[in-house]
């Protein structure tokens, strides 16, 4: 395994302007869309070297999926960390996923939970879902159904179908608050609209035969 090239120092460094290098991003996107992945990575690396957070994210993604370079999880994790330091929330989310799974470095579910919470505060819906799931299942802390319900709702607001479905279940059975069948159907229907087939069945069953 390749050694990590930088410390994981999650947080925002207020002395660095992470918006620099913005002008080169369209050129990187053009190269990537043309299938010139190695050139795209080089452009994004240049942007990242100028402390552009999205540029760092794109380099992390290239290493994470092996696009134009051999896959390298430690480097992907490092670049996602740099993107997260620049408050690019997709970087924080991907970094949290890697830390949660122990990919590219040590596993730390508590730190992952914190990163999901930080990204959720910035309206990253997938981060809200993962945070809700941790509260739901009692990962890195005791189960907290009320918190799970709160963050599943945030995820649903961001069109995460499973967030709407899980929220529907919680209203259906009274987890994290009172039973409310009207709300359960509302969130099942929303999940159904987003393509979650089991939600369609649950909503139809309640409407047909009652709870």
C-alpha positions, 0 to 999 in steps of 0.5 A: 500500500502506498503511504499517505502523503499528508496528514489528515487534518480535517477542518477549515484553514481560514488563512487559505483562499480555497477559491483560487485556481477556478479559471482552470476548472472548465478546461479540466472538465473539457478534457475529462469529457473528451476522455483525456483523463490524464490531462484532466487530472494534471489540470485539476492537480494544478488547480489544487496546488493553487488551493482550489477545493474543487480541483482537489476533489476532482484529483481525489476522485481520479485516484479513487476510481482509477481514472487516468491513473492507477487507483490509489485510496490513500491519495484519494483520501488525502485529496478529499481531505484537502477538498474538505478543508476548503469546505467542498462538501462532496470532498467531506462526504467522500472523505467520511465514506473512506474513513468510515470504511477504513479505505486508504487509511485507518477506520474511525467511525466517530470521525466519519460521523462528525464529517457527515454531520458537518456536511449535513449542516451544509445541506449535503443530503447523502451525508444527512442520510448516513448520519441518520443511519448512524443514529438509527443503528447506534453506530459511534454512540447510543441509538437515537431515534429522534435524531435519526428521524430528524436527519432522515427528513433532511435527507428526504428534503434533498431527494434521497429516496431511502431517507423518505422511505426510512422516515415513512417507516419511523412515522408508521411504527412510532420510532423517534416520535408519535405514530402518524399514518398520514405522514407515513403515507406522505413520505412513502409517496415521496420515496415512490416518486423518487423510484423506491418501489417498496415505498410504493407498495407500502403506501398502496397497502395502507391506502387499500386496507389501512394500517 
